[in-house]
Amino acid sequence: MTRHPFAAALGALGLLAALLAGAPARAQQNDISVAPADPATSPLRCLQAPAALAYPAEPHRLNLGGTVRVALAFTAPDQAPQVEVLARFGDERLLNAVRAHVATYRLPCQAAGQPTVRAVQTFLFRPQDAVPVHWSHPVEEEDPVRLRAMRECLRTPAERLEVGASKFDRRTISNVLTRMTFTAPDQPPQVEVLYSSAGGNTQDAFLDRVREYRLPCLAPDDRPVSFLQQMVYRRNDAGRSVFKDQVTLGEFLSNIKDIRRQQVEFDFNTMHCPFTVAWTLGKPAVANRVGEIGERDRNRAEFLSWLAGLQMDLTPERFERLLGRMVKIDVACGTLRLQPAATASTAAP
């Protein structure tokens, strides 16, 4: 499997950079990102849905296949979701079958007054396959307006953070990643260390600093907001490797751990291709961050969710160097089909 260099640009994860030296090091704050949703608390965790969608008899008899992608909006725990058709290629009876299927969905854990829960789901009808219908699990969509407002509202200390370097710490590079959860506008956040390869003194200094952060625009009755923050320590002689900051999808997948075990199918022709994705390395320390460059398109939601779950094949030292770095992935038109024990390939449209 061919290896390709990857991005050197700073990622979307919040990044505090400090150079370890004999004198105290200064930490510089860059962007701070809202943390990905925890699956255990996701509004979709209680989704009630039938396990299978039967292939409509007449289209199946006529060997008619197709693709239907829908956006779902849940507004109440005992009501069917509102449905918007994002993409439809195939017979009208296939669309009607999908509409009838998703009309049975319910979200019983949706609390009264909770904002609308949105999701995207794709149904692939393949009459020649042993399993007639493949459909992906709904993917929850984040509210970009609220996330942007929360980032702009966050207040941090104006003075720079100075951290004393330990002469006993021989590591050339180390990281500290935390999740800060705000539950009140005038209270410090709850701070959880998600990953740390730094010494105790530097980690403690950072934790003391982030407890000074405040989120004044958070309403008393609003749901908690979590942010990710990262610190990177480098010795003066650590240096930086040069990496490509933009690659093709094929180049990107060649660097993914266990890519030959994946089984997926994505038709980029239904996603307003070509397009570019921003992917920031987090796994296995934290979740990866994935976003769209340019105009957002909900047809790509499931593909972006899949990218977010991938893990790069890296040595421990290389992981420390690349953690929090971003790469831009160019996605061409065509279809991506991956089967276990088969090489990833992109077919022509």
C-alpha positions as CSV (number, residue, x, y, z in Angstrom):
1,M,0.0,0.0,0.0
2,T,1.5,3.4,-1.0
3,R,2.0,6.0,1.6
4,H,1.5,9.7,1.0
5,P,2.5,12.7,3.1
6,F,-0.2,14.6,4.8
7,A,-1.1,18.1,5.9
8,A,1.0,20.4,7.9
9,A,-1.6,23.1,8.3
10,L,-3.2,23.7,11.8
11,G,-6.5,21.9,12.1
12,A,-9.9,23.0,13.2
13,L,-9.4,21.7,16.7
14,G,-8.4,24.4,19.1
15,L,-4.7,24.6,19.2
16,L,-2.3,26.1,21.8
17,A,1.3,25.9,20.6
18,A,4.2,26.1,23.1
19,L,7.9,25.5,22.5
20,L,9.6,23.7,25.3
21,A,12.9,25.4,26.3
22,G,14.9,26.1,29.4
23,A,12.9,29.3,30.1
24,P,9.1,29.3,30.6
25,A,7.2,28.6,27.3
26,R,4.4,30.8,26.0
27,A,1.2,29.3,24.7
28,Q,-0.7,30.9,21.9
29,Q,-4.4,30.4,21.4
30,N,-5.9,29.8,18.0
31,D,-9.4,28.6,17.0
32,I,-11.4,26.5,19.5
33,S,-14.0,24.1,18.0
34,V,-17.3,22.8,19.4
35,A,-16.9,19.2,20.4
36,P,-18.5,16.5,18.3
37,A,-21.7,15.0,19.9
38,D,-21.3,12.1,22.3
39,P,-23.1,9.1,20.8
40,A,-24.4,8.3,24.3
41,T,-26.2,11.6,24.5
42,S,-27.0,12.1,20.8
43,P,-30.7,12.9,20.2
44,L,-30.7,10.0,17.7
45,R,-29.7,7.4,20.3
46,C,-33.3,6.3,20.9
47,L,-34.5,6.2,17.3
48,Q,-37.2,3.6,16.7
49,A,-37.2,2.4,13.1
50,P,-38.1,-0.9,11.3
51,A,-35.1,-3.1,10.7
52,A,-35.7,-3.5,7.0
53,L,-37.5,-1.9,4.0
54,A,-39.1,-4.4,1.6
55,Y,-38.4,-3.9,-2.0
56,P,-41.6,-2.9,-3.8
57,A,-42.8,-5.9,-5.8
58,E,-43.4,-4.4,-9.2
59,P,-40.0,-2.5,-9.5
60,H,-38.2,-5.6,-8.3
61,R,-40.0,-7.7,-10.9
62,L,-39.0,-5.2,-13.6
63,N,-35.4,-5.1,-12.3
64,L,-35.7,-1.4,-11.5
65,G,-33.0,0.0,-9.2
66,G,-32.5,3.4,-7.8
67,T,-31.3,5.7,-5.0
68,V,-33.4,7.8,-2.6
69,R,-31.9,10.2,-0.1
70,V,-34.1,12.0,2.4
71,A,-33.6,14.7,5.1
72,L,-35.6,14.0,8.3
73,A,-36.7,16.6,10.8
74,F,-38.0,15.3,14.2
75,T,-40.1,17.9,16.1
76,A,-41.9,15.8,18.7
77,P,-41.3,12.4,20.4
78,D,-44.6,10.9,19.3
79,Q,-44.7,12.2,15.7
80,A,-43.3,11.0,12.4
81,P,-40.5,13.1,11.0
82,Q,-40.9,15.8,8.4
83,V,-39.4,14.5,5.2
84,E,-37.5,16.4,2.4
85,V,-36.3,14.5,-0.6
86,L,-32.6,15.5,-1.3
87,A,-31.9,13.1,-4.1
88,R,-34.1,10.7,-6.1
89,F,-32.9,8.5,-9.0
90,G,-35.4,5.8,-9.9
91,D,-39.0,4.8,-10.1
92,E,-41.7,6.8,-8.2
93,R,-42.7,3.6,-6.4
94,L,-39.3,3.4,-4.8
95,L,-39.7,6.9,-3.4
96,N,-43.2,6.1,-2.1
97,A,-41.8,3.0,-0.3
98,V,-39.2,5.2,1.4
99,R,-41.7,7.7,2.4
100,A,-43.9,5.0,4.0
101,H,-40.9,3.5,5.7
102,V,-39.6,6.7,7.4
103,A,-43.1,7.7,8.4
104,T,-42.9,4.9,11.0
105,Y,-39.9,6.5,12.7
106,R,-40.2,7.9,16.2
107,L,-37.8,9.6,18.6
108,P,-39.2,8.9,22.0
109,C,-36.4,10.5,24.0
110,Q,-36.8,13.9,22.4
111,A,-37.7,16.2,25.3
112,A,-40.5,18.7,25.1
113,G,-39.2,22.0,23.8
114,Q,-36.0,20.4,22.5
115,P,-34.8,21.9,19.2
116,T,-35.6,20.0,16.0
117,V,-33.4,17.0,15.5
118,R,-32.3,16.6,11.9
119,A,-30.8,13.6,10.1
120,V,-30.0,12.3,6.6
121,Q,-30.6,8.8,5.3
122,T,-29.9,7.1,2.0
123,F,-31.7,4.1,0.5
124,L,-30.0,2.1,-2.3
125,F,-32.2,-0.3,-4.3
126,R,-30.2,-3.1,-5.9
127,P,-32.6,-5.7,-7.5
128,Q,-29.6,-8.0,-8.4
129,D,-28.3,-8.2,-4.9
130,A,-29.1,-11.0,-2.4
131,V,-30.2,-8.3,0.0
132,P,-32.6,-6.1,-2.0
133,V,-32.3,-2.8,-0.2
134,H,-29.3,-1.3,1.5
135,W,-29.9,1.7,3.7
136,S,-27.6,3.6,6.0
137,H,-28.4,4.7,9.6
138,P,-29.5,8.3,9.9
139,V,-26.7,10.8,10.5
140,E,-27.4,13.7,12.8
141,E,-26.7,17.1,11.5
142,E,-25.2,19.9,13.6
143,D,-26.7,23.3,13.8
144,P,-23.9,25.5,12.1
145,V,-25.5,28.8,13.2
146,R,-25.6,27.8,16.9
147,L,-22.1,26.4,16.8
148,R,-20.7,29.6,15.2
149,A,-22.5,31.7,17.8
150,M,-21.0,29.7,20.6
151,R,-17.5,30.0,19.3
152,E,-17.8,33.7,18.9
153,C,-19.2,34.0,22.4
154,L,-16.4,32.1,24.2
155,R,-14.3,34.4,26.4
156,T,-10.7,33.5,27.3
157,P,-7.9,35.3,29.3
158,A,-6.2,38.0,27.4
159,E,-2.7,37.4,28.8
160,R,-0.4,34.7,27.4
161,L,0.0,31.4,29.2
162,E,3.6,30.7,30.4
163,V,4.5,27.2,31.2
164,G,7.8,26.1,32.9
165,A,9.5,23.2,31.0
166,S,10.7,20.3,33.1
167,K,14.4,19.4,32.5
168,F,13.5,15.8,33.1
169,D,11.0,15.7,30.1
170,R,13.0,14.2,27.2
171,R,10.1,14.0,24.8
172,T,10.5,16.0,21.6
173,I,6.7,16.5,21.1
174,S,3.6,15.9,23.3
175,N,-0.1,16.9,23.3
176,V,-2.9,17.6,25.7
177,L,-6.5,17.5,24.5
178,T,-9.4,18.5,26.7
179,R,-13.2,18.8,26.5
180,M,-14.6,21.9,28.2
181,T,-18.4,21.7,29.0
182,F,-20.2,24.9,29.9
183,T,-23.5,24.6,31.8
184,A,-23.9,28.2,33.0
185,P,-22.9,31.6,31.6
186,D,-20.9,32.8,34.7
187,Q,-19.3,29.5,35.9
188,P,-16.1,27.7,34.9
189,P,-16.4,24.8,32.5
190,Q,-16.2,21.2,33.5
191,V,-12.9,20.0,32.1
192,E,-12.2,16.5,31.0
193,V,-8.7,15.3,29.8
194,L,-9.4,13.3,26.6
195,Y,-5.7,12.6,25.8
196,S,-2.4,13.6,27.3
197,S,1.2,12.7,26.5
198,A,2.6,15.7,28.4
199,G,4.1,15.8,31.9
200,G,1.9,16.5,34.9
201,N,3.1,20.1,35.6
202,T,2.4,21.3,32.1
203,Q,-1.0,19.6,32.0
204,D,-2.0,21.1,35.3
205,A,-1.0,24.6,34.2
206,F,-3.2,24.2,31.1
207,L,-6.2,22.9,33.1
208,D,-5.9,25.8,35.5
209,R,-6.0,28.2,32.5
210,V,-9.1,26.7,30.7
211,R,-11.0,26.9,34.0
212,E,-10.8,30.7,33.5
213,Y,-12.9,30.5,30.3
214,R,-16.5,31.6,30.3
215,L,-19.5,31.4,27.9
216,P,-21.5,34.5,28.8
217,C,-24.2,34.1,26.1
218,L,-25.3,30.6,27.3
219,A,-28.8,31.0,28.6
220,P,-29.6,29.5,32.0
221,D,-32.1,27.0,30.5
222,D,-30.0,26.2,27.4
223,R,-28.4,22.8,26.9
224,P,-24.7,22.5,27.7
225,V,-22.0,23.3,25.1
226,S,-18.7,21.5,24.8
227,F,-15.5,22.7,23.2
228,L,-12.3,20.9,22.3
229,Q,-9.0,22.4,23.2
230,Q,-5.5,21.2,22.4
231,M,-1.9,22.1,23.5
232,V,1.2,21.0,21.6
233,Y,4.6,21.1,23.2
234,R,7.7,20.9,21.0
235,R,11.3,21.0,22.1
236,N,13.4,23.5,20.2
237,D,15.1,20.7,18.2
238,A,11.8,18.9,17.4
239,G,11.4,20.5,14.0
240,R,8.4,20.1,11.7
241,S,8.0,17.7,8.8
242,V,6.8,18.9,5.5
243,F,3.4,17.4,4.4
244,K,1.1,17.8,1.5
245,D,-1.9,19.8,2.6
246,Q,-4.2,18.7,-0.2
247,V,-4.7,15.2,-1.6
248,T,-7.1,13.1,-3.7
249,L,-9.5,10.8,-2.1
250,G,-7.5,7.8,-3.3
251,E,-4.3,9.2,-1.7
252,F,-6.1,9.8,1.5
253,L,-7.6,6.3,1.7
254,S,-4.2,4.7,1.1
255,N,-3.1,6.1,4.5
256,I,-6.1,4.7,6.4
257,K,-5.8,1.8,8.9
258,D,-7.6,-1.4,7.8
259,I,-9.0,0.3,4.7
260,R,-9.2,-3.1,3.1
261,R,-11.7,-4.2,5.7
262,Q,-14.2,-1.5,4.9
263,Q,-17.4,-2.1,3.1
264,V,-19.2,1.0,1.8
265,E,-20.6,2.5,-1.3
266,F,-21.0,6.2,-2.1
267,D,-22.2,7.8,-5.3
268,F,-20.6,11.2,-5.5
269,N,-22.6,12.0,-8.6
270,T,-25.6,12.6,-6.2
271,M,-23.5,14.9,-4.0
272,H,-22.9,17.8,-6.4
273,C,-19.4,16.7,-7.2
274,P,-16.6,17.5,-7.4
275,F,-16.1,18.9,-3.9
276,T,-13.4,19.3,-1.3
277,V,-13.5,18.1,2.3
278,A,-11.4,19.3,5.3
279,W,-10.4,16.4,7.5
280,T,-8.6,16.9,10.9
281,L,-6.8,14.1,12.6
282,G,-8.0,13.2,16.0
283,K,-8.4,9.4,16.3
284,P,-7.6,7.4,18.3
285,A,-7.2,10.2,20.9
286,V,-10.5,12.1,20.1
287,A,-13.0,12.1,17.3
288,N,-11.8,13.4,13.9
289,R,-13.2,16.7,12.6
290,V,-14.7,16.8,9.1
291,G,-16.1,19.7,7.3
292,E,-17.0,20.9,3.8
293,I,-15.0,23.6,2.0
294,G,-17.4,25.9,0.2
295,E,-21.2,25.6,0.1
296,R,-22.6,23.0,2.4
297,D,-24.6,20.1,0.9
298,R,-26.7,17.7,3.0
299,N,-26.4,15.0,0.4
300,R,-22.8,14.5,1.7
301,A,-23.8,14.0,5.4
302,E,-23.3,10.2,5.4
303,F,-20.0,10.3,3.5
304,L,-18.7,12.9,5.9
305,S,-19.8,10.8,8.9
306,W,-17.9,7.8,7.4
307,L,-14.8,9.9,6.9
308,A,-15.0,11.1,10.5
309,G,-14.8,7.5,11.7
310,L,-11.6,6.6,9.8
311,Q,-8.2,6.2,11.5
312,M,-4.8,6.9,9.9
313,D,-2.1,4.2,10.0
314,L,0.6,6.0,12.0
315,T,3.5,5.3,14.3
316,P,3.1,6.8,17.8
317,E,5.7,9.5,17.1
318,R,4.1,10.4,13.8
319,F,0.7,10.5,15.4
320,E,1.9,13.1,18.0
321,R,3.3,15.2,15.2
322,L,0.1,15.1,13.1
323,L,-2.6,15.2,15.8
324,G,-4.8,18.2,15.2
325,R,-3.5,18.7,11.6
326,M,-5.8,19.3,8.7
327,V,-5.8,17.9,5.1
328,K,-8.0,18.9,2.3
329,I,-9.4,16.0,0.3
330,D,-10.5,16.5,-3.3
331,V,-13.5,14.2,-4.1
332,A,-14.1,13.7,-7.8
333,C,-17.3,12.5,-9.5
334,G,-17.8,8.8,-9.7
335,T,-18.7,6.0,-7.2
336,L,-16.6,4.7,-4.3
337,R,-17.1,1.0,-3.7
338,L,-15.1,-0.7,-1.0
339,Q,-15.3,-4.4,-0.2
340,P,-13.4,-6.4,2.5
341,A,-10.0,-7.6,1.2
342,A,-10.3,-5.4,-1.9
343,T,-8.4,-2.3,-2.8
344,A,-10.2,1.0,-2.5
345,S,-11.2,2.3,-6.0
346,T,-13.2,5.1,-7.5
347,A,-15.2,4.1,-10.6
348,A,-15.8,6.5,-13.4
349,P,-19.4,7.9,-13.6
